[in-house]
Amino acid sequence: MGAVTGPALPPSAVRHLHYASWSPSSLPIRCSSFGLPRRPFLFLLRSPPPPRRRLGNNRVRCSAERHALFNRIAPVYDNLNDMLSLGQHRSWKRMCVSWSGAKRGNRVLDLCCGSGDLVFFLSQKVGTEGELMTECKGCIPSGWLIQVYGLDFSSEQLSIASRREDLYWKACYKNIEWIEGDALDLPFSDSYFDAITIGYGLRNLIDRQKAMREIFRVLKPGSKVSILDFNKSTSSLVSLLQEWMIDNVVVPTASEYGLSQEYKYLKTSIAEFLTGKELEKLAKEVGFSEAKHYEIGGGFMGNLVATR
């Protein structure tokens, strides 16, 4: 996407989208939501810089079908979430952020961030007292505070997240960085984050154990990851109700947007997911000292909390 014309703005108004991997010859110039061109940049931080290694051209390891699916549903993702959960998904996401233990001044990460709900909640939680980004000649203004990172494999979802950031602007949102990258190969140093969240993302990753190992690696000792997702219930009644809701509410509603096939995958993905006990076991297998899974939303949803 090329640059578009827009009114002149001060440098402090420029927003940016950081790619986990780029090369000057292959990365296109992108446009900020203010109409100014986004350019690849390097930056310096007080603490060790977050990129740990380059991901090359294969920076996102997932099925091409699943990748395309999330790009397709991106434009209506938020509206469908509101309709299908009657707005309850925001309460569940606030619980997820609370269970992460994120506090003011922390450096935090939301994996599989989608359109940014959890990132915005984290931003308000930790405030703007974060690490200081110093000036890089010709790149971004000095004094830029980055302490909330939202990472996703879907460029369409990230574009929507960036637009929502500007639309619902709050002062604390200047602490946000959006990253297109791979949850199985995180571009951050060891023990880098004070808290991590994932909302409806672990279920869609092709290697959940590797994802959990990466989360463990980049978390500081004693810190927590909070993982919200559909609950694979051991109760036959809850499972039957969940399947009925998908077949008779979720898919028909999605069909109004021409996305019935895209949402039919939910039933299969939940069936292939892990139960609460299995998630607790997985967390402990990769090294977490404590792991507890909570059923919420009448047992339809679940939240794993694991401590490094």
Residue pairs with C-beta under 8 A, 6 or more apart in sequence:
1 28
1 30
1 31
2 29
2 31
3 29
3 31
3 35
3 36
3 37
4 31
4 35
5 35
6 34
6 35
6 36
7 35
9 34
9 36
11 140
11 141
12 141
13 34
13 36
14 32
14 34
14 36
14 140
14 141
15 32
15 33
15 34
15 162
15 165
15 166
16 32
16 38
16 41
16 140
16 177
17 30
17 32
17 38
17 158
17 159
17 162
17 178
17 179
17 180
18 41
18 177
18 178
18 179
19 27
19 40
19 179
19 180
19 181
20 51
20 55
20 59
20 151
20 179
20 180
20 181
20 182
20 187
21 54
21 55
21 56
21 57
21 59
21 181
21 187
22 40
24 40
26 57
27 40
29 37
29 38
29 39
30 37
30 38
31 37
31 38
32 38
32 162
33 162
33 163
33 165
33 166
34 166
39 139
41 136
41 139
41 140
42 136
42 139
43 49
43 133
43 134
43 136
43 139
43 140
44 133
44 134
44 136
45 131
45 132
45 133
45 134
45 146
46 131
46 132
46 134
47 131
48 189
48 192
49 189
50 149
50 187
50 188
50 189
50 192
51 187
51 188
52 186
52 187
52 188
52 189
52 190
53 185
53 187
54 187
55 181
55 182
55 185
55 187
59 180
59 181
59 182
59 185
60 67
60 153
60 180
60 181
60 182
61 182
61 184
61 185
61 206
61 207
62 153
62 204
62 205
62 206
63 206
66 204
67 153
67 154
69 262
69 265
70 114
70 153
70 154
70 156
70 157
70 204
71 154
71 155
71 156
71 157
72 156
72 259
72 262
73 80
73 259
73 262
73 263
74 115
74 154
74 156
74 157
74 159
74 160
75 156
75 160
76 257
76 259
77 114
77 115
77 157
77 160
78 115
78 117
78 160
78 164
80 253
80 254
80 257
80 259
80 263
81 89
82 89
83 253
84 249
84 250
84 253
85 92
88 297
89 117
90 117
92 228
92 296
92 297
92 301
92 303
93 117
93 118
93 121
93 199
93 228
94 121
95 228
95 296
95 303
96 118
96 197
96 199
96 226
96 227
96 228
96 303
97 118
97 121
97 122
97 125
97 197
97 226
99 224
99 226
99 294
99 303
99 305
100 108
100 122
100 195
100 196
100 197
100 224
100 225
100 226
100 305
101 194
101 195
101 223
101 224
101 226
102 108
102 122
102 125
102 126
102 194
102 195
102 197
103 125
103 126
103 194
103 195
104 125
104 126
104 127
104 129
105 126
105 127
105 129
105 130
105 147
106 126
106 147
106 193
106 194
106 195
107 126
107 130
107 131
107 147
107 148
107 149
107 192
107 193
107 194
108 122
108 125
108 126
108 147
108 148
108 149
108 193
108 194
108 195
108 196
108 197
109 148
109 149
109 150
109 151
109 188
109 193
109 195
109 196
109 197
109 218
110 116
110 118
110 119
110 122
110 148
110 149
110 150
110 151
110 196
110 197
110 198
110 199
111 151
111 183
111 186
111 196
111 197
111 198
111 201
111 211
111 215
112 151
112 152
112 153
112 183
112 198
112 199
112 200
112 201
112 202
112 204
112 205
113 119
113 150
113 151
113 152
113 157
113 158
113 161
113 178
113 199
114 152
114 154
114 157
114 161
114 199
114 200
114 201
115 157
115 160
115 161
115 164
116 150
116 160
116 161
116 164
116 165
116 178
117 199
118 150
118 197
118 199
119 148
119 150
119 161
119 176
120 164
120 165
120 168
120 173
120 176
122 148
122 195
122 197
123 148
123 170
123 172
123 173
123 175
123 176
124 170
124 172
126 147
126 148
126 172
126 175
127 172
127 175
128 145
128 147
128 171
128 172
128 174
128 175
129 145
129 147
130 145
130 146
130 147
130 148
130 175
131 145
131 146
131 147
132 143
132 144
132 145
133 140
133 142
133 143
133 144
133 145
133 146
134 142
135 141
135 142
144 174
145 174
145 175
146 175
146 176
146 177
147 175
148 175
148 176
148 177
149 176
149 177
149 179
149 188
150 158
150 161
150 176
150 177
150 178
150 179
151 179
151 180
151 181
151 183
151 186
152 158
152 161
152 178
152 179
152 180
152 181
153 180
153 181
153 182
153 183
154 180
155 180
158 178
158 179
158 180
161 178
162 178
165 173
165 176
179 187
181 187
183 201
183 205
183 211
183 214
184 205
184 206
184 207
184 210
184 211
184 214
185 214
186 214
186 215
186 217
186 218
188 218
189 218
190 217
190 218
191 217
191 218
191 219
191 220
191 221
192 218
192 219
192 220
193 218
193 219
193 220
193 223
194 220
194 223
195 219
195 223
195 224
195 225
195 226
196 215
196 218
196 219
196 223
196 224
196 225
196 226
197 225
197 226
197 227
197 228
198 215
198 225
198 226
198 227
198 228
198 229
199 228
199 229
200 228
200 229
200 230
201 229
202 208
202 211
202 212
202 227
202 229
203 229
203 230
203 269
203 270
203 273
204 269
205 211
208 274
208 282
209 282
209 285
209 286
212 282
212 283
212 286
212 288
213 286
213 287
215 225
216 286
216 287
216 288
216 308
219 225
219 308
220 308
221 308
222 307
222 308
223 307
223 308
224 305
224 306
224 307
224 308
225 288
225 304
225 305
225 306
225 308
226 303
226 304
226 305
227 279
227 303
227 304
227 305
227 306
228 301
228 302
228 303
229 273
229 301
229 302
229 303
230 242
230 266
230 269
230 270
230 273
230 300
230 301
230 302
231 238
231 276
231 295
231 296
231 297
231 299
231 300
231 301
231 302
232 239
232 270
232 271
232 273
232 274
232 275
232 276
232 302
233 239
233 242
233 275
233 295
233 299
233 300
234 275
234 276
234 277
235 299
238 298
238 299
238 300
241 300
242 270
242 300
243 267
245 300
246 263
246 264
246 266
246 267
247 267
250 263
250 266
251 260
251 263
251 264
252 260
254 260
254 262
254 263
274 282
276 293
276 294
276 295
276 302
276 304
277 293
279 291
279 293
279 302
279 304
280 291
280 292
280 293
280 304
280 306
281 291
283 291
283 304
283 306
284 291
287 308
288 306
288 307
288 308
289 307
289 308
290 306
290 307
291 304
291 305
291 306
291 307
292 304
292 305
292 306
293 302
293 303
293 304
293 305
294 302
294 303
294 304
294 305
295 301
295 302
296 302
296 303
